[in-house]
Amino acid sequence: MILGTIGLEGILKLADGKDRKCYFEDAIAYLDGKLDEPVTFVRKVHGILSEKICDVRNNYKWSELHRVFIPNGFSMTLSEMNEQQYGQFRDSLEKPSHYEKIIIWLKENR
């Protein structure tokens, strides 16, 4: 995994002088004996890489990448957000989520 090899410092170094646009892609897949291949459900969260690593750590992080990712529509990393700001970020995410999409698919196909 990239965090284990080059870490946040290495990621930011690779982005020096380059376009810092990026996105996270969350995915979930389903496969059973009736399907020939997995059915996948994806959500992209667009943003930019920050210029430096944020030292603030919060209780709702899902990755160390929280410390360098600034989602579109916001001016701070996910780590810097307080609970209210993080709630606004979560509310801004694509609906239905990839989790909701798989539930809908399962209800319609199983």
C-alpha positions in Angstrom: 0.0 0.0 0.0 1.3 3.5 -0.9 1.0 4.8 2.7 3.2 2.0 3.9 5.9 2.6 1.3 6.2 6.3 0.7 3.8 7.7 3.2 2.0 11.1 3.2 5.3 12.9 2.7 6.1 10.9 -0.5 2.6 11.4 -1.9 2.9 15.2 -1.4 6.4 15.1 -2.9 5.1 13.3 -6.0 2.5 16.1 -6.4 5.0 18.9 -6.2 4.5 21.2 -9.2 1.7 19.2 -10.6 -2.1 19.5 -10.7 -3.3 18.5 -7.2 -6.8 17.5 -8.3 -7.6 14.0 -7.0 -10.4 11.8 -5.8 -11.1 9.0 -3.4 -13.0 6.1 -4.9 -15.0 4.0 -2.5 -16.3 0.7 -3.9 -18.2 -2.3 -2.7 -18.8 -5.5 -4.7 -21.2 -8.4 -4.5 -20.7 -11.9 -6.0 -22.5 -15.1 -5.4 -22.8 -18.5 -7.2 -25.5 -17.1 -9.5 -23.4 -14.3 -11.0 -20.6 -14.7 -13.6 -18.8 -11.6 -12.3 -19.1 -9.2 -9.3 -21.5 -6.4 -9.4 -19.7 -3.2 -8.2 -21.0 0.0 -6.7 -18.7 3.0 -6.7 -18.7 6.5 -5.2 -16.0 9.1 -6.1 -15.2 12.0 -3.8 -13.4 14.7 -5.7 -11.0 17.2 -4.1 -7.3 18.3 -4.0 -4.2 17.3 -2.2 -3.1 19.9 0.4 0.3 21.5 0.3 1.3 20.1 3.7 0.3 17.4 6.1 -2.3 18.4 8.7 -1.3 17.7 12.3 -4.9 17.7 13.6 -6.3 14.3 14.1 -10.0 13.7 14.7 -12.1 10.7 15.8 -13.9 10.2 12.5 -10.9 9.6 10.2 -11.0 6.5 7.9 -7.5 6.9 6.7 -4.3 8.9 7.2 -5.2 10.4 3.9 -7.7 12.5 5.8 -4.6 14.6 6.7 -3.9 15.7 3.1 -7.3 15.6 1.3 -9.4 18.7 0.8 -12.8 17.8 -0.6 -14.3 20.0 -3.3 -16.4 22.9 -1.8 -14.2 23.0 1.3 -11.0 24.9 2.2 -9.5 22.5 4.8 -8.5 18.9 5.0 -10.9 16.4 6.4 -8.7 16.2 9.6 -9.1 19.9 10.2 -12.9 19.8 10.1 -14.9 20.0 13.3 -18.0 17.7 13.7 -20.3 20.2 12.1 -18.1 20.8 9.1 -17.5 17.1 8.7 -21.3 16.6 8.8 -21.6 19.1 6.0 -19.0 17.2 4.0 -20.9 13.9 4.6 -24.2 15.6 3.6 -22.5 16.8 0.3 -21.6 13.3 -0.8 -23.2 11.6 -3.8 -26.6 10.2 -3.0 -27.4 7.3 -3.0 -24.1 6.2 -1.6 -22.4 3.0 -2.8 -23.7 1.3 0.3 -27.3 2.4 -0.4 -26.9 1.3 -4.1 -25.9 -2.2 -3.2 -28.9 -2.5 -0.8 -31.3 -1.3 -3.6 -29.7 -3.7 -6.0 -30.0 -6.6 -3.6 -33.7 -5.8 -2.9 -34.4 -5.7 -6.6 -32.3 -8.7 -7.6 -32.4 -11.2 -4.8 
